[in-house]
Amino acid sequence: MDDLKEPKILQEQDIPIIDQPEIERKISKAKSLLILDHPFFGTAVTCCPIIYTDVVPTASMTMMGQLRINPTFVAPLSVKNLQFLLAHEAMHYMLSHVLRRKHREPKAWNVACDKVINDMLIDAGVGVFIEGGVTMANARNYAVEELYDEKDSCGGEGPGGTGNDIGDPVDENGNPLEKSQVHALEAQAKIQVAQSAKAAKALGKLPGSIQCILDEIVSDKTPWHEILQRFMTSKIKEGCSWQRPNRRFMGVGLYLPGADYRPRLGHVVIGIDTSGSICQQELNEFAGHVNGILDLCGPEKVTVVYCDFEVNHVDEYTPEDLPINLSSPGGGRTSFKPVFDYIDTHFLEPEIVVYLTDGYGDQDCFTSHHETVWVTTEREEFSWGDVVAYRTIKK
């Protein structure tokens, strides 16, 4: 429940007497009870080696799945408290909370993570909740990203349980992880989740309320517009503007561009699947999020290409045209390739292509060099591009 920090130097009179064998006995018993009574969580805990250390004030989970426990903190806890603690830390790893934090403030992110995990454990009757932790009714039914609120950080002093165990995605030596390492860790966590779920199902002890948590682990439940906005915002760049000439050179007859400090995004192409599977209500909601994204990123131009089996309509917009409205001409079969053919034959150079679809098309029959985000309402099997699941978030 805490991030890593330098060990505190204690005076001899301040060092409590710790019965290490007794602590290890209680933790071993807690693990055994988890396996017997709550095999999903018990199996998850057994995947995580335990390290006893004073480097953390309470407990924490490393990127590599090592569970670090401070003996002084756990000494007074009951076996049932330890069941809750072990399952709590294991789920931080199984849910890939460190990898999913991204740009978010660590303390506030930890609050959101703890809300989800603690409510899940309380609902499943795992051990006994440790006083001082954060709770929220029905938080287990939300993705952590939905509950994240920067105000929960309170400058690092806000609520969040007894600590903060969501650090940066680094390896054992403190070095930032490569993208390939992140994918490998995510895949490893998902495999362990699947194995834990299989063990619990075999014993008939997988609570129905846990299924939504499994869905979060196996498929990303982050609201698609948040992912898309973050992806597109990462493309923002500063540049030059002819509309803001450099005044230093105007006096000598030179008209040169000045610095453009407004965040800008390049040309954006939005592909719209009009095969009949996307309803107008979905288009309206999608348009609302797109307008917000485009207003934030200030794109140079937006080209909307409507396509079923062929391109049947094209609209072009600039930021001054906002808000934009999306319609649904067409209704035939589905093919994605014509949109990319249109981009190439018209010599467009989009910074990003966003394609709204139900996912049933010819994506496996071609590829494109254009950076692409597929916003899909159903099928998510794409061999290229970034896939974002479209879900209506109910709060």
C-alpha positions, -999 to +999 in steps of 0.1 A: +000+000+000+030+023-002+054+034-028+091+026-024+113+050-004+145+051+014+145+030+047+139+051+078+168+051+102+154+042+136+170+047+170+175+015+190+148+024+216+123+030+187+127-004+171+098-026+181+104-063+190+092-083+159+085-120+161+094-127+125+086-165+127+051-156+141+045-131+113+055-156+086+032-182+103+002-159+102+009-149+066+013-186+056-021-193+073-037-164+055-025-176+022-038-211+029-072-198+039-074-177+007-066-208-014-093-228+004-121-202+007-113-178-021-092-197-047-092-169-073-075-145-049-055-173-033-040-184-066-032-148-074-013-144-042+007-176-046+020-161-079+036-132-060+068-139-040+069-121-006+098-100+005+100-087+041+115-052+042+113-019+059+118-001+026+080+003+025+061+015+056+032-009+050+030-031+019+035-027-019+035-046-051+064-042-076+061-041-113+075-076-115+049-091-091+070-090-059+049-084-027+069-063-002+057-063+034+069-043+064+069-067+094+063-038+118+031-029+100+017-064+097+027-077+132-005-065+149-029-075+121-051-106+124-050-135+100-082-122+084-067-087+080-037-104+063-060-122+039-074-089+028-040-073+026-025-101+005-054-102-019-054-064-022-018-062-032-020-091-056-049-075-074-029-043-080-005-065-100-032-086-117-051-055-127-019-039-141-026-008-122+010+005-125+010+001-162-024+018-166-015+049-146+000+067-176+001+104-170-021+104-139-012+118-105+000+088-084-019+095-052-053+101-069-047+071-091-041+050-060-073+062-044-093+051-075-075+017-076-081+011-039-118+019-043-122-008-069-101-034-052-115-029-017-151-029-028-144-061-048-128-079-018-156-067+006-183-079-018-165-113-021-161-116+016-124-119+015-109-116+050-115-084+071-111-049+057-082-030+073-093+002+090-079+034+074-084+021+039-106+039+013-140+024+002-167+033-022-200+014-026-203-004-060-168+008-071-162-028-083-186-021-112-164+006-126-131+008-144-104+026-123-101+052-151-138+061-145-132+068-108-100+087-112-102+123-099-072+145-095-089+162-065-084+130-046-047+137-044-052+168-022-016+177-028-005+142-019-023+142+015-058+131+004-076+098+013-062+066-001-059+040+025-027+036+045-003+045+017+004+047-020+016+017-039+012+029-075+045+040-087+061+045-121+065+017-147+102+008-141+122-023-139+140-037-108+169-012-114+146+018-116+149+021-154+118+031-175+102+001-192+104-003-230+071-007-248+078-043-254+084-049-217+051-033-209+033-055-233+050-086-219+041-077-183+005-070-194+003-104-211+019-122-181-007-106-158-036-116-180-023-152-182-021-154-144-056-140-141-069-166-165-052-193-145-066-181-112-101-179-127-098-214-141-087-227-107-116-210-089-142-221-115-130-257-112-138-256-075-171-238-081-159-208-061-157-180-085-182-153-073-204-139-100-195-104-089-159-111-099-168-116-136-169-079-143-134-075-128-122-103-151-137-084-180-117-054-170-085-074-169-089-093-201-102-063-221-095-027-215-126-010-200-111+025-202-136+049-218-127+050-254-129+087-257-104+092-228-079+068-245-084+085-278-080+120-264-048+110-246-035+094-278-043+124-299-030+149-273+003+131-274+005+142-310+003+179-301+033+199-313+044+235-314+051+250-348+053+281-368+024+303-379+022+326-410-008+342-393+016+354-365+045+369-384+078+375-367+078+412-360+115+414-356+120+410-393+090+429-406+110+462-403+135+451-429+109+438-453+111+401-444+078+384-438+087+353-417+065+330-397+064+336-359+061+310-332+028+294-328+024+285-291-011+272-294-012+234-292-019+220-327-027+187-342-021+179-378-046+167-404-071+142-389-091+117-410-122+102-395-136+071-411-172+063-405-186+028-410-220+033-426-228-003-433-259-001-412-245-015-380-238+020-365-269+038-354-274+075-354-275+076-316-240+062-315-229+087-341-243+116-321-224+105-289-193+099-309-195+133-325-198+149-290-165+134-279-148+141-312-158+178-310-142+179-275-111+163-288-108+185-318-114+216-297-086+206-274-061+196-300-068+224-326-063+203-357-053+219-390-081+201-408-105+173-403-117+150-431-147+128-424-150+099-449-182+079-448-179+044-462-198+011-464-184-010-492-172+022-510-167+058-501-201+075-504-195+109-489-167+131-477-168+163-455-140+186-446-138+208-415-114+233-398-115+242-361-136+272-370-164+248-382-169+232-348-191+217-336-194+191-364-223+167-369-220+131-382-246+115-404-249+080-417-253+078-455-249+043-470-261+010-455-244-016-477-217-041-470-186-033-450-151-026-463-125-004-446-099-004-474-117+023-496-111+049-469-074+043-469-074+042-507-092+076-507-065+089-484-037+077-507-053+086-541-060+122-528-024+125-514-037+131-479-011+130-451-031+126-420-013+126-386-038+101-374-068+081-388-097+074-365-122+048-377-156+042-361-169+007-367-184-024-353-152-042-362-166-065-388-148-058-421-117-066-442-090-054-418-071-086-423-069-082-460-048-051-461-026-028-441-018+009-441+013+029-430-010+056-416-013+056-378-048+044-371-071+041-341-101+017-345-130+027-323-150-004-323-184-012-308-182-050-310-154-070-326-119-060-315-097-084-335-074-061-355-039-071-365-028-035-369-035-001-355-047+007-320-080-007-310-103+011-285-135-004-273-165+019-275-187+017-244-214+039-230-204+048-195-232+049-170-226+068-138 
